């Protein structure tokens, strides 16, 4: 599975010729932590399968990530201005099976060992949680282990999102025909089993999800597309499709601390984390209020919504944040879907992620 996705992703880049994404204002490496991100490249040679990404709440400008599998119980803090690792956290006593996601909430950093390459072989999966360190540096920590089961049976998942206000944990299942959003208990238990319940359908083959810092938006991404939702009364309301940059194997998504930009990450050596600014109704409500109070009631400039403009009827790709070869990307995505559908089987191995 991983080789097929990577090959098609690489073919898309080659065939589309020039691929552009809209860049946020600023000069790489010099932007303040509160400014829209310019994106960065993960420089740590140990991080070759970055499968999750989450902005630190304690250290602005720092992003937590981890490898997919076969790496050990390590979580890395990466400086979003330089791409360099500033801390490596080792989770004591943890033997990862298929770590696929990471999210930071009021309760700390949540690491999701939630992958299942066989689509339902594991009867339970785990979330490991630890408090963000006050000072960044290499250390070993005791993580709290939360056992997870799904109310409707085992399934594969790569998307974990912790609501930044309530602290409730959500998982999006990964299914070719579209997955679902599962809600955990109001508070996770460290002593019993935490049953996650299906609360909404997600029409996407999801590889990651993230809440905006104010909790009013939920972004879900896949290999070749994404969807943005408004978060209302504990449920998602679809706002529209997101433009996802062409990447080798798109695995992660995170909001910047100001909520105005989505960062998309990929597996591979020196993985690029690419920005897509948001605007108009795609902006979190806190950012929209700031814009209304600062410019006489008009929110955003309408130039970069971060949405898929072929679906939303936007302007040219240089303004909308779309890619030049968007049509080709969709075609390759269709080929991928047909190949997978015909194959009728899943690839993978115990303990190894499909990505």
Helices and strands as residue ranges (DSSP letters): H 2-15, E 40-41, E 50-55, E 62-67, E 74-79, E 85-91, E 101-105, E 108-113, E 125-130, E 139-141, E 144-150, E 157-162, E 169-173, E 179-183, E 193-202, E 206-211, E 217-222, E 226-232, E 235-242, E 250-255, E 261-266, E 272-277, G 280-282, H 285-294, H 309-312, H 317-320, H 326-343
